[in-house]
Every structure is written in C-alpha cells, then in structure tokens.
C-alpha cells in the first residue's frame, strides 16, 4: 500500500476492522467496480472485518455529493477509506464548469477531513464516449482536469481508469463493448 494510505493500512493490518465507503453516481451504485474492490480487499485482508458503504446514486454530481456527504457517508460512522467517483456525471449529467467541478470535489474532500482528518481518500476517474474522444486526441477531459486540480492540491491518490481504458482501446487490447461502456462490467 502507498504511504499516503497509512490510516487504512493500519486499520486493515493492525486493528483488523475497517469501514470503506464509496461515493459517486451510477458507476458506484451498480454492481460493477465497487463490489470488485470490496471483494479484493476482503481477499487481501482476510482477517479484517470490513463494513462497506455504498453511497452511489445515479445521475448525481460532485456538487450533489458535497451536499449529501453528511447524510450518506458521515452518518454511517467513522470512515477509514473513501473512494470518490464523479468525473463522468460531472461531465454528462451536470455539464459542470471547471469551477463547479472543483467546488464539488473540494467540498467532499474538505468535509471528509474536517470530520475525520485520518480518513484516506482515493479519487477514481471513469470514462464516457465524449471523454474517450478527448483522450484519443491526446487531451485530458475537462472534468478530469478540474478534479485533478483538487487531487493535486490535497495530494490524493487517484485511479485513472479513463486513461487506462483509452490506452487499451488504442492498443486494440480492449473494445468499448468488452469494457462495458459508460457502466463498465468486470473485464
């Protein structure tokens, strides 16, 4: 594990109990990446008792996430590790400006750390067709660039699945259909 995830590493390996929360839109809500991450954590840390929180709600954006963070995440108890996923919805559902993306993502991060400064946070970037087209031109999608501003400022780890999918599609090792489109399935 990265040194930046020291709190959750300690919870997994020493305390043997941890709460992991997932916040995002339909990509988080669905039975896709989130259950796979949960399964992987349970396999890697088989002696740890995990509580998993699914705070994915279809068509919600980072702005919505910032407003529902208290109710959907913090009300569930102390969180050790939080995954945040909103790039696709800030793009296609919210058509957020750069400022709105930054404000929404920073609202989540600052609220999380104000309530629990030891919470580890990982930001994830998924992909839709418009974002894919931008990546294929060698450019970063606007909403990912905006979120990355916050990620860089707070020095958060990121899983840039959007970039990896674009690379695999360009290399011909993956098709959009195999990936599952906007709502990816297990590959």
C-alpha contacts under 8 A as a table, 3 or more apart, distances in Angstrom:
res1	aa1	res2	aa2	distance
1	X	5	X	6.68
1	X	6	X	7.95
1	X	9	X	6.95
2	X	5	X	5.53
2	X	6	X	7.32
3	X	6	X	5.34
4	X	120	X	7.67
4	X	156	X	7.61
4	X	157	X	7.43
5	X	8	X	5.73
5	X	9	X	6.14
5	X	120	X	5.68
5	X	121	X	7.94
6	X	9	X	5.03
6	X	10	X	6.06
6	X	120	X	7.75
7	X	10	X	5.21
7	X	11	X	6.26
7	X	80	X	6.77
7	X	118	X	6.13
7	X	119	X	6.88
7	X	120	X	6.41
8	X	11	X	4.86
8	X	12	X	5.97
8	X	18	X	7.29
8	X	80	X	5.47
8	X	81	X	5.92
8	X	119	X	7.71
8	X	120	X	6.43
9	X	12	X	5.11
9	X	13	X	5.98
9	X	14	X	7.97
10	X	13	X	5.31
10	X	14	X	5.27
10	X	15	X	6.63
11	X	14	X	5.68
11	X	15	X	4.77
11	X	16	X	5.84
11	X	17	X	5.91
11	X	18	X	5.62
11	X	80	X	7.37
12	X	15	X	6.28
12	X	16	X	5.00
12	X	17	X	6.15
12	X	18	X	6.25
12	X	45	X	6.49
12	X	48	X	5.86
13	X	16	X	5.66
13	X	45	X	7.31
13	X	48	X	7.39
15	X	18	X	7.78
15	X	48	X	7.88
16	X	47	X	6.36
16	X	48	X	4.11
16	X	49	X	6.06
17	X	48	X	5.17
17	X	49	X	4.61
17	X	50	X	5.81
18	X	48	X	7.23
18	X	49	X	6.44
18	X	50	X	5.04
18	X	51	X	6.32
18	X	79	X	7.63
18	X	80	X	6.09
19	X	50	X	5.71
19	X	51	X	4.62
19	X	52	X	5.87
19	X	53	X	7.57
19	X	78	X	7.15
19	X	79	X	5.20
19	X	80	X	5.38
19	X	81	X	6.65
20	X	50	X	7.22
20	X	51	X	6.26
20	X	52	X	4.98
20	X	53	X	6.29
20	X	79	X	6.14
20	X	80	X	5.96
20	X	81	X	4.76
20	X	82	X	5.82
20	X	83	X	7.89
21	X	52	X	5.71
21	X	53	X	4.47
21	X	54	X	6.19
21	X	55	X	7.10
21	X	73	X	6.98
21	X	79	X	6.73
21	X	81	X	6.33
21	X	82	X	4.80
21	X	83	X	6.29
22	X	28	X	6.71
22	X	34	X	7.18
22	X	52	X	7.87
22	X	53	X	6.11
22	X	54	X	5.27
22	X	55	X	5.61
22	X	56	X	6.73
22	X	82	X	5.79
22	X	83	X	4.76
22	X	84	X	6.12
22	X	85	X	7.92
23	X	28	X	6.60
23	X	54	X	6.75
23	X	55	X	4.65
23	X	56	X	5.13
23	X	65	X	7.37
23	X	73	X	7.88
23	X	82	X	7.47
23	X	83	X	6.19
23	X	84	X	4.96
23	X	85	X	6.26
24	X	27	X	7.04
24	X	28	X	5.27
24	X	29	X	7.22
24	X	55	X	6.65
24	X	56	X	4.63
24	X	57	X	6.48
24	X	58	X	7.95
24	X	60	X	7.07
24	X	61	X	7.38
24	X	62	X	7.60
24	X	65	X	7.15
24	X	84	X	5.85
24	X	85	X	4.58
24	X	86	X	5.36
25	X	28	X	5.50
25	X	29	X	6.19
25	X	56	X	4.91
25	X	57	X	4.71
25	X	58	X	4.51
25	X	59	X	5.55
25	X	60	X	5.21
25	X	61	X	6.88
25	X	85	X	7.03
25	X	86	X	6.42
25	X	89	X	6.61
26	X	29	X	4.65
26	X	30	X	5.77
26	X	56	X	6.04
26	X	57	X	5.59
26	X	58	X	3.91
26	X	59	X	6.37
26	X	60	X	7.92
26	X	183	X	7.66
27	X	30	X	5.65
27	X	32	X	7.01
27	X	33	X	7.52
27	X	56	X	7.43
27	X	58	X	7.65
27	X	85	X	7.88
27	X	182	X	7.83
27	X	183	X	5.70
27	X	184	X	7.56
28	X	31	X	7.82
28	X	32	X	7.34
28	X	33	X	7.01
28	X	34	X	6.00
28	X	54	X	7.38
28	X	55	X	7.55
28	X	56	X	4.78
28	X	57	X	7.50
28	X	85	X	7.01
29	X	34	X	7.82
29	X	54	X	6.56
29	X	55	X	6.92
29	X	56	X	3.97
29	X	57	X	5.68
29	X	58	X	6.75
30	X	34	X	7.79
30	X	56	X	7.75
31	X	34	X	6.79
31	X	35	X	6.10
32	X	35	X	6.11
32	X	36	X	6.70
32	X	183	X	7.69
32	X	184	X	6.52
32	X	185	X	5.46
32	X	186	X	6.59
33	X	36	X	5.10
33	X	37	X	6.19
33	X	184	X	7.67
33	X	185	X	7.45
33	X	186	X	7.37
34	X	37	X	5.19
34	X	38	X	6.24
35	X	38	X	4.94
35	X	39	X	6.02
36	X	39	X	5.08
36	X	40	X	6.10
37	X	40	X	5.04
37	X	41	X	6.13
38	X	41	X	5.21
38	X	42	X	6.21
38	X	52	X	7.31
39	X	42	X	5.13
39	X	43	X	6.16
40	X	43	X	5.04
40	X	44	X	6.06
41	X	44	X	5.13
41	X	45	X	5.85
41	X	46	X	7.86
42	X	45	X	5.25
42	X	46	X	5.23
42	X	48	X	7.26
42	X	50	X	7.42
43	X	46	X	5.25
45	X	48	X	5.52
46	X	49	X	8.00
53	X	73	X	7.53
53	X	76	X	7.92
55	X	72	X	5.87
55	X	73	X	6.85
57	X	60	X	5.99
59	X	89	X	6.14
59	X	93	X	5.95
60	X	63	X	7.97
60	X	64	X	5.83
60	X	65	X	6.94
60	X	86	X	7.90
60	X	89	X	6.41
60	X	93	X	7.37
60	X	94	X	7.92
61	X	64	X	5.17
61	X	65	X	6.09
61	X	86	X	5.84
61	X	89	X	5.32
61	X	90	X	5.14
61	X	93	X	7.19
61	X	94	X	6.26
61	X	104	X	7.79
62	X	65	X	4.68
62	X	66	X	6.10
62	X	86	X	5.60
62	X	89	X	7.90
62	X	90	X	6.55
62	X	101	X	6.66
62	X	104	X	4.52
62	X	105	X	5.55
62	X	108	X	7.60
63	X	66	X	5.21
63	X	67	X	6.59
63	X	100	X	7.15
63	X	101	X	7.37
63	X	103	X	7.18
63	X	104	X	4.09
63	X	105	X	7.25
63	X	107	X	7.73
64	X	67	X	5.19
64	X	68	X	6.20
64	X	104	X	7.49
65	X	68	X	5.13
65	X	69	X	5.68
65	X	104	X	7.14
65	X	108	X	6.77
66	X	69	X	5.29
66	X	104	X	5.75
66	X	105	X	7.20
66	X	107	X	5.20
66	X	108	X	4.70
66	X	111	X	7.78
67	X	70	X	7.29
68	X	71	X	5.48
68	X	72	X	5.83
68	X	73	X	7.94
69	X	72	X	5.31
69	X	73	X	5.33
69	X	74	X	6.56
69	X	108	X	6.71
69	X	111	X	7.77
70	X	73	X	5.75
70	X	74	X	4.85
70	X	75	X	6.02
71	X	74	X	6.23
71	X	75	X	5.26
71	X	76	X	7.90
72	X	75	X	6.40
72	X	76	X	7.14
73	X	76	X	5.64
73	X	77	X	7.65
73	X	79	X	7.76
74	X	77	X	5.72
74	X	78	X	6.75
74	X	79	X	7.29
74	X	112	X	7.87
74	X	115	X	7.97
78	X	116	X	7.37
79	X	82	X	6.93
79	X	116	X	7.74
79	X	119	X	6.15
80	X	118	X	7.24
80	X	119	X	4.93
80	X	120	X	6.04
81	X	119	X	5.80
81	X	120	X	4.69
81	X	121	X	5.78
81	X	122	X	7.70
82	X	119	X	7.17
82	X	120	X	6.16
82	X	121	X	4.71
82	X	122	X	6.19
83	X	121	X	5.92
83	X	122	X	4.86
83	X	123	X	5.77
83	X	124	X	6.92
84	X	121	X	7.41
84	X	122	X	6.33
84	X	123	X	4.83
84	X	124	X	6.04
85	X	88	X	8.00
85	X	123	X	6.14
85	X	124	X	5.06
85	X	125	X	6.25
85	X	126	X	7.48
86	X	89	X	5.40
86	X	90	X	5.91
86	X	124	X	7.83
86	X	125	X	7.32
87	X	90	X	5.23
87	X	91	X	6.23
87	X	125	X	5.78
87	X	126	X	6.64
87	X	127	X	7.67
87	X	143	X	5.68
87	X	144	X	5.80
87	X	147	X	7.38
88	X	91	X	5.08
88	X	92	X	6.09
88	X	93	X	7.75
88	X	125	X	7.55
88	X	126	X	6.24
88	X	127	X	5.92
88	X	128	X	6.29
88	X	143	X	7.83
89	X	92	X	5.22
89	X	93	X	4.84
89	X	94	X	6.17
89	X	95	X	7.93
90	X	93	X	5.96
90	X	94	X	4.79
90	X	95	X	5.78
90	X	96	X	5.38
90	X	101	X	6.67
90	X	143	X	6.52
91	X	94	X	5.95
91	X	95	X	4.78
91	X	96	X	6.23
91	X	143	X	6.08
92	X	95	X	5.59
96	X	99	X	7.77
96	X	100	X	5.50
96	X	101	X	5.94
96	X	143	X	7.51
97	X	100	X	5.13
97	X	101	X	6.26
97	X	143	X	7.83
98	X	101	X	5.20
98	X	102	X	6.22
98	X	142	X	7.03
98	X	143	X	6.61
98	X	146	X	5.40
99	X	102	X	5.14
99	X	103	X	5.97
99	X	146	X	7.60
100	X	103	X	5.04
100	X	104	X	5.99
101	X	104	X	5.26
101	X	105	X	6.10
101	X	143	X	6.44
101	X	146	X	5.92
101	X	147	X	6.27
102	X	105	X	5.33
102	X	106	X	5.80
102	X	146	X	5.67
102	X	147	X	5.84
102	X	149	X	7.26
102	X	150	X	6.36
103	X	106	X	5.22
103	X	107	X	5.83
104	X	107	X	5.06
104	X	108	X	6.48
105	X	108	X	5.28
105	X	109	X	6.36
105	X	147	X	6.43
105	X	150	X	6.93
106	X	109	X	5.03
106	X	110	X	5.83
106	X	150	X	6.18
107	X	110	X	5.40
107	X	111	X	5.94
108	X	111	X	5.29
108	X	112	X	6.04
109	X	112	X	5.11
109	X	113	X	6.26
109	X	121	X	7.86
110	X	113	X	5.27
110	X	114	X	5.86
111	X	114	X	5.10
111	X	115	X	6.29
112	X	115	X	5.50
112	X	116	X	5.98
112	X	117	X	7.34
112	X	119	X	7.09
113	X	116	X	4.74
113	X	117	X	4.19
113	X	118	X	7.06
113	X	119	X	6.49
114	X	117	X	6.06
116	X	119	X	5.58
121	X	156	X	6.58
121	X	157	X	7.26
122	X	156	X	6.29
122	X	157	X	5.19
122	X	158	X	5.53
122	X	159	X	7.31
123	X	151	X	7.46
123	X	156	X	7.21
123	X	157	X	6.51
123	X	158	X	4.74
123	X	159	X	6.33
124	X	158	X	5.60
124	X	159	X	4.67
124	X	160	X	5.95
124	X	161	X	7.11
125	X	144	X	6.96
125	X	158	X	7.64
125	X	159	X	6.25
125	X	160	X	4.89
125	X	161	X	5.62
125	X	162	X	5.70
126	X	160	X	7.04
126	X	161	X	5.46
126	X	162	X	4.79
126	X	182	X	7.83
127	X	131	X	5.89
127	X	132	X	6.40
127	X	161	X	7.47
127	X	162	X	4.82
127	X	165	X	7.97
127	X	182	X	6.19
128	X	131	X	5.35
128	X	132	X	6.09
128	X	181	X	7.01
128	X	182	X	4.95
129	X	132	X	4.95
129	X	133	X	6.24
129	X	181	X	7.91
129	X	182	X	7.39
130	X	133	X	5.17
130	X	134	X	6.45
131	X	134	X	5.08
131	X	135	X	6.23
131	X	140	X	7.97
131	X	141	X	5.43
131	X	162	X	8.00
132	X	135	X	5.06
132	X	136	X	6.06
132	X	162	X	7.45
132	X	166	X	6.23
133	X	136	X	5.05
133	X	137	X	6.50
134	X	137	X	5.25
134	X	138	X	6.80
134	X	139	X	5.55
134	X	140	X	6.43
134	X	141	X	5.80
135	X	138	X	5.08
135	X	139	X	5.05
135	X	140	X	5.63
135	X	141	X	6.63
135	X	163	X	7.12
135	X	166	X	6.55
136	X	139	X	7.27
136	X	166	X	6.72
136	X	170	X	7.73
140	X	144	X	6.77
140	X	145	X	6.24
141	X	144	X	5.39
141	X	145	X	6.19
142	X	145	X	5.08
142	X	146	X	6.19
143	X	146	X	5.02
143	X	147	X	6.16
144	X	147	X	5.09
144	X	148	X	5.88
145	X	148	X	4.96
145	X	149	X	6.41
146	X	149	X	5.29
146	X	150	X	7.13
147	X	150	X	5.34
147	X	151	X	6.28
148	X	151	X	4.70
148	X	152	X	5.85
149	X	152	X	5.28
149	X	153	X	6.17
150	X	153	X	5.05
150	X	154	X	6.21
151	X	154	X	5.40
151	X	155	X	5.62
151	X	156	X	5.05
151	X	157	X	7.34
151	X	158	X	7.48
152	X	155	X	4.83
152	X	156	X	6.59
160	X	163	X	5.62
160	X	164	X	6.69
161	X	164	X	4.99
161	X	165	X	5.98
162	X	165	X	5.28
162	X	166	X	6.21
163	X	166	X	5.12
163	X	167	X	6.21
164	X	167	X	5.09
164	X	168	X	6.16
165	X	168	X	5.09
165	X	169	X	6.05
165	X	174	X	7.69
165	X	179	X	7.91
166	X	169	X	5.15
166	X	170	X	6.13
167	X	170	X	5.10
167	X	171	X	6.10
168	X	171	X	5.02
168	X	172	X	6.09
168	X	173	X	5.28
168	X	174	X	5.39
168	X	175	X	8.00
169	X	172	X	5.07
169	X	173	X	6.20
169	X	174	X	5.03
169	X	175	X	5.72
169	X	176	X	7.16
170	X	173	X	7.84
171	X	174	X	7.66
172	X	175	X	6.99
174	X	178	X	6.34
174	X	179	X	6.84
175	X	178	X	5.09
175	X	179	X	6.23
176	X	179	X	5.10
176	X	180	X	6.22
176	X	181	X	5.53
177	X	180	X	5.01
177	X	181	X	6.02
178	X	181	X	7.89
178	X	187	X	6.78
179	X	184	X	5.51
179	X	185	X	6.33
179	X	186	X	7.56
179	X	187	X	6.09
180	X	183	X	5.87
180	X	184	X	4.09
180	X	185	X	5.20
181	X	184	X	5.46
